[in-house]
């Protein structure tokens, strides 16, 4: 449980995962608040919001036992440097973890087509197709992308970071202390319950209706972008991100394929109200569904959003069930 006196549940799980002797013990989190994202980031195998039904608790125990039994887990190391692949293998290989290697994106595609992986350690600087292009291609083909840890030898630009964060939050720069970081990042994925095929556990909206739909997510807070985009991708949605109003307008001008926009309101410079008005000023975009996201529910917010031209309104922290329902409604229209 999260709400414990003295030392809370988050501190307990952080200490368990920091200790080699206890890091492999599966942990399932219970909380009165929707904190599934935080529990996953800390390495929990699952999350339940209170009140918890008997059936949900039984399912949780079943998952705990499933992990404790030691299902074989598989990692794909993709790097054109054989010595680097060997170093990754040496670092990660232990009981119950099988390591496969690929020296190019093309070889990785073939392996991903043959087997299901629990995690992929990916170098971006590959010959031929780059690591970034590999991820884009997998997403474009609608393939199941396993959890990805990018293991890069160079600093990434802001644009590269944003593009890459559509697929992963785990980016490790190769260096003196990077092996420990890499081990930590991979371990978080390997200690999570995943269905056969390496897919994340089903989420409320993962009913197929949203699969393949295209959405533009606009928010100046990188943490919000990554957290919400991860949820949306879990539903099968193809998500692109913009960090401010002008960039959102540019993406909409360049691409006619977006079916819906999630627009944060409180952004510096051009705020969400102004960005929505600019969208509605264009005849070709006047019917594009735009859902406004505000930091907190303030009196009159909904009216302001609708006056600016928003189709609908949702306050933060975002209730993912409500969001899924709202997206479905507007896409049907």
C-alpha positions as CSV (number, residue, x, y, z in Angstrom):
1,X,0.0,0.0,0.0
2,X,1.2,3.5,-0.8
3,X,-0.2,5.4,2.2
4,X,1.9,3.9,5.1
5,X,2.8,5.8,8.3
6,X,6.4,6.8,8.6
7,X,8.0,5.3,5.4
8,X,5.5,5.4,2.5
9,X,5.1,2.6,-0.1
10,X,7.1,4.6,-2.7
11,X,10.1,4.7,-0.5
12,X,9.8,1.0,0.2
13,X,9.7,0.0,-3.4
14,X,12.6,2.4,-4.2
15,X,14.8,0.7,-1.6
16,X,13.8,-2.8,-2.7
17,X,14.7,-2.0,-6.3
18,X,18.0,-0.3,-5.3
19,X,19.2,-3.5,-3.4
20,X,20.6,-6.3,-5.6
21,X,19.4,-8.8,-2.9
22,X,15.7,-7.7,-3.2
23,X,15.3,-6.1,-6.7
24,X,13.9,-9.2,-8.3
25,X,11.0,-9.5,-5.7
26,X,7.8,-8.7,-7.6
27,X,5.9,-5.8,-6.1
28,X,2.2,-4.8,-6.7
29,X,1.1,-1.3,-5.7
30,X,-2.2,-0.3,-4.1
31,X,-3.3,3.3,-3.9
32,X,-6.4,5.4,-3.4
33,X,-5.2,7.6,-6.2
34,X,-4.5,7.0,-9.9
35,X,-0.7,6.5,-9.7
36,X,-0.2,3.6,-12.2
37,X,2.5,5.5,-14.2
38,X,4.6,6.2,-11.1
39,X,4.4,2.6,-10.0
40,X,5.5,1.4,-13.4
41,X,8.4,3.8,-13.4
42,X,9.6,2.5,-10.1
43,X,9.5,-1.1,-11.3
44,X,6.2,-2.4,-9.9
45,X,4.7,-5.3,-11.8
46,X,1.1,-3.9,-11.5
47,X,-1.1,-1.3,-9.9
48,X,-4.6,-1.3,-8.4
49,X,-6.7,1.7,-7.3
50,X,-8.7,1.4,-4.1
51,X,-11.3,0.2,-3.4
52,X,-10.1,-3.1,-4.7
53,X,-12.5,-6.0,-5.6
54,X,-11.8,-9.5,-4.5
55,X,-11.5,-10.5,-8.2
56,X,-8.9,-7.8,-8.9
57,X,-6.9,-8.8,-5.9
58,X,-6.9,-12.5,-7.0
59,X,-5.7,-11.4,-10.4
60,X,-2.9,-9.4,-8.8
61,X,-1.8,-12.5,-6.8
62,X,-1.9,-14.6,-10.0
63,X,0.4,-12.0,-11.7
64,X,2.8,-12.0,-8.7
65,X,3.1,-15.8,-8.7
66,X,3.5,-15.7,-12.5
67,X,6.5,-13.5,-12.2
68,X,7.9,-15.3,-9.1
69,X,7.9,-18.6,-11.1
70,X,10.6,-17.1,-13.3
71,X,9.1,-17.0,-16.8
72,X,12.1,-16.9,-19.2
73,X,12.7,-13.3,-20.3
74,X,14.4,-12.2,-23.5
75,X,16.4,-9.1,-24.4
76,X,17.4,-8.0,-27.9
77,X,20.7,-6.0,-28.1
78,X,21.0,-3.9,-31.3
79,X,24.4,-2.4,-32.0
80,X,26.7,-2.5,-35.0
81,X,29.7,-2.7,-32.7
82,X,30.3,-6.4,-31.7
83,X,32.3,-5.4,-28.7
84,X,29.5,-3.2,-27.4
85,X,27.0,-6.0,-27.9
86,X,29.3,-8.4,-26.0
87,X,29.5,-5.8,-23.2
88,X,25.8,-5.5,-23.0
89,X,25.4,-9.3,-23.0
90,X,28.0,-9.7,-20.1
91,X,26.2,-7.0,-18.1
92,X,22.7,-8.3,-18.5
93,X,23.1,-12.0,-18.8
94,X,21.9,-13.9,-15.7
95,X,19.6,-16.7,-14.8
96,X,16.3,-16.5,-16.6
97,X,17.4,-13.8,-19.1
98,X,18.3,-14.7,-22.7
99,X,20.2,-12.2,-24.8
100,X,19.9,-12.1,-28.6
101,X,22.0,-9.8,-30.7
102,X,21.5,-7.8,-34.0
103,X,24.2,-5.8,-35.8
104,X,21.8,-3.7,-37.9
105,X,18.3,-2.4,-37.9
106,X,17.5,-4.8,-40.7
107,X,18.7,-7.8,-38.7
108,X,16.7,-6.5,-35.7
109,X,13.5,-6.3,-37.8
110,X,14.0,-10.0,-38.7
111,X,14.5,-11.0,-35.1
112,X,11.5,-9.0,-33.9
113,X,9.4,-10.7,-36.5
114,X,10.5,-14.2,-35.3
115,X,10.4,-13.8,-31.5
116,X,8.7,-11.8,-28.7
117,X,11.1,-9.7,-26.6
118,X,10.6,-8.2,-23.1
119,X,13.1,-5.4,-23.8
120,X,15.3,-4.0,-26.6
121,X,18.6,-2.2,-26.0
122,X,19.1,0.0,-29.0
123,X,22.0,2.0,-30.3
124,X,20.9,4.8,-32.6
125,X,24.0,5.0,-34.9
126,X,23.4,1.9,-37.0
127,X,24.6,1.4,-40.6
128,X,21.9,1.7,-43.2
129,X,18.6,2.2,-41.3
130,X,19.2,4.2,-38.1
131,X,17.8,3.1,-34.7
132,X,15.4,6.0,-34.8
133,X,14.1,5.0,-38.3
134,X,13.8,1.4,-37.0
135,X,11.3,2.6,-34.3
136,X,9.4,4.7,-36.8
137,X,9.1,1.8,-39.2
138,X,7.9,-0.6,-36.5
139,X,5.3,2.0,-35.4
140,X,4.3,2.6,-39.1
141,X,3.7,-1.1,-39.6
142,X,1.6,-1.3,-36.5
143,X,4.0,-3.8,-35.1
144,X,4.3,-4.4,-31.3
145,X,7.3,-2.5,-30.1
146,X,8.9,-4.0,-27.0
147,X,10.0,-1.7,-24.2
148,X,13.1,0.2,-25.5
149,X,16.2,1.4,-23.7
150,X,18.2,3.6,-26.0
151,X,22.0,3.2,-25.4
152,X,23.6,6.1,-27.3
153,X,27.1,7.3,-27.6
154,X,26.2,10.9,-28.2
155,X,24.1,13.7,-26.8
156,X,20.7,14.0,-28.4
157,X,19.3,17.3,-29.7
158,X,16.0,18.5,-28.2
159,X,14.2,17.5,-31.5
160,X,15.7,14.0,-31.4
161,X,14.7,13.7,-27.7
162,X,11.1,14.7,-28.5
163,X,10.9,12.3,-31.5
164,X,12.5,9.5,-29.5
165,X,10.2,10.0,-26.4
166,X,7.3,8.8,-28.5
167,X,8.7,5.3,-27.9
168,X,10.7,5.4,-24.7
169,X,11.6,7.4,-21.6
170,X,14.8,5.3,-21.1
171,X,17.8,7.0,-22.7
172,X,21.3,6.1,-21.4
173,X,24.4,7.9,-22.7
174,X,27.4,5.6,-23.0
175,X,30.1,6.6,-20.5
176,X,31.9,5.7,-17.3
177,X,28.8,5.1,-15.2
178,X,26.4,4.1,-17.9
179,X,26.6,0.3,-17.3
180,X,24.9,0.7,-13.9
181,X,22.2,3.0,-15.5
182,X,21.6,0.5,-18.3
183,X,21.2,-2.4,-15.9
184,X,18.7,-0.3,-13.9
185,X,16.6,0.7,-16.9
186,X,16.5,-2.8,-18.4
187,X,15.7,-4.3,-15.0
188,X,12.6,-2.1,-14.6
189,X,11.1,-3.6,-17.8
190,X,12.1,-7.1,-17.0
191,X,10.5,-6.9,-13.5
192,X,7.1,-5.8,-15.0
193,X,4.3,-8.2,-15.8
194,X,3.8,-8.3,-19.6
195,X,1.5,-10.4,-21.7
196,X,2.9,-12.9,-24.1
197,X,4.3,-11.0,-27.1
198,X,5.9,-8.4,-24.8
199,X,2.9,-6.1,-24.8
200,X,2.0,-3.9,-21.9
201,X,-1.0,-5.0,-19.8
202,X,-4.3,-4.1,-21.4
203,X,-5.5,-0.6,-20.5
204,X,-9.1,0.6,-20.3
205,X,-9.3,1.8,-23.9
206,X,-7.3,-1.0,-25.5
207,X,-10.4,-2.4,-27.2
208,X,-9.1,-1.9,-30.8
209,X,-11.3,1.0,-31.5
210,X,-8.5,3.5,-31.1
211,X,-5.8,1.4,-32.7
212,X,-4.1,3.3,-35.6
213,X,-5.9,6.6,-35.0
214,X,-3.7,9.7,-35.3
215,X,-3.5,12.3,-32.6
216,X,-1.5,15.5,-31.9
217,X,-0.6,16.1,-28.3
218,X,0.4,19.7,-27.4
219,X,2.0,20.5,-24.0
220,X,5.0,22.6,-22.9
221,X,5.8,20.2,-20.0
222,X,8.0,17.3,-21.2
223,X,6.9,15.1,-18.3
224,X,3.2,15.5,-19.2
225,X,4.0,14.8,-22.9
226,X,5.8,11.6,-22.1
227,X,3.4,10.3,-19.5
228,X,0.3,10.9,-21.6
229,X,1.8,9.8,-24.9
230,X,2.8,6.5,-23.2
231,X,-0.8,5.9,-22.2
232,X,-2.1,6.8,-25.7
233,X,0.5,4.5,-27.4
234,X,-0.6,1.7,-25.1
235,X,-4.1,2.0,-26.6
236,X,-2.6,1.7,-30.1
237,X,-2.9,5.4,-30.9
238,X,-0.3,7.0,-33.2
239,X,0.9,10.0,-31.3
240,X,2.9,13.0,-32.4
241,X,3.9,15.7,-30.0
242,X,4.4,19.5,-30.0
243,X,5.8,21.6,-27.2
244,X,4.0,24.8,-27.9
245,X,1.2,26.4,-29.9
246,X,3.3,27.6,-33.0
247,X,4.9,24.1,-33.4
248,X,1.4,22.5,-33.2
249,X,0.1,24.9,-35.9
250,X,3.1,24.0,-38.0
251,X,2.5,20.3,-37.7
252,X,-1.2,20.7,-38.6
253,X,-0.1,22.8,-41.6
254,X,2.3,20.1,-42.8
255,X,0.1,17.1,-42.2
256,X,-3.6,16.6,-43.0
257,X,-3.7,13.2,-41.3
258,X,-4.4,14.2,-37.7
259,X,-7.8,13.1,-36.5
260,X,-7.8,14.8,-33.0
261,X,-5.8,17.3,-31.0
262,X,-5.2,17.2,-27.2
263,X,-4.3,20.9,-26.3
264,X,-2.8,22.0,-23.0
265,X,-4.1,25.5,-22.1
266,X,-1.4,26.9,-19.8
267,X,1.6,27.3,-22.1
268,X,4.0,30.3,-22.3
269,X,3.9,32.6,-25.3
270,X,0.9,31.3,-27.3
271,X,-1.4,29.7,-24.8
272,X,-3.9,27.0,-25.6
273,X,-6.8,29.4,-26.1
274,X,-4.9,31.3,-28.7
275,X,-3.7,28.2,-30.4
276,X,-7.3,26.8,-30.6
277,X,-8.6,30.1,-32.1
278,X,-5.8,29.9,-34.7
279,X,-6.8,26.4,-35.6
280,X,-10.5,27.3,-35.9
281,X,-9.5,30.3,-38.1
282,X,-8.5,27.8,-40.8
283,X,-11.6,26.5,-42.8
284,X,-9.9,23.0,-43.3
285,X,-9.5,22.6,-39.6
286,X,-12.8,24.0,-38.3
287,X,-14.2,20.5,-37.7
288,X,-11.1,18.9,-36.3
289,X,-11.8,17.7,-32.7
290,X,-9.8,19.6,-30.1
291,X,-9.9,18.5,-26.5
292,X,-8.6,21.2,-24.1
293,X,-6.6,20.1,-21.0
294,X,-6.3,22.5,-18.1
295,X,-4.1,22.2,-15.0
296,X,-7.0,22.3,-12.6
297,X,-10.7,22.6,-12.7
298,X,-11.4,26.3,-12.2
299,X,-14.9,27.9,-12.4
300,X,-15.5,29.1,-15.9
301,X,-12.6,27.1,-17.5
302,X,-15.0,24.9,-19.6
303,X,-16.8,27.9,-20.9
304,X,-13.6,29.7,-21.9
305,X,-12.3,26.6,-23.7
306,X,-15.6,26.2,-25.6
307,X,-15.7,29.9,-26.5
308,X,-12.1,29.6,-27.9
309,X,-13.3,26.8,-30.2
310,X,-12.5,23.6,-28.2
311,X,-14.7,20.6,-28.9
312,X,-14.5,19.4,-25.3
313,X,-12.6,20.0,-22.0
314,X,-10.8,17.8,-19.4
315,X,-9.0,18.9,-16.2
316,X,-5.7,17.6,-15.0
317,X,-4.7,15.2,-13.5
318,X,-6.2,13.4,-16.5
319,X,-8.6,10.6,-15.8
320,X,-7.6,8.1,-18.5
321,X,-11.0,6.4,-18.5
322,X,-12.7,9.7,-19.2
323,X,-10.1,10.6,-21.8
324,X,-10.5,7.3,-23.7
325,X,-14.3,7.7,-23.7
326,X,-14.0,11.4,-24.8
327,X,-11.6,10.5,-27.7
328,X,-13.9,7.7,-28.9
329,X,-16.9,10.0,-28.9
330,X,-15.2,12.7,-30.9
331,X,-13.6,10.3,-33.4
332,X,-17.0,8.7,-34.1
333,X,-18.4,12.1,-35.0
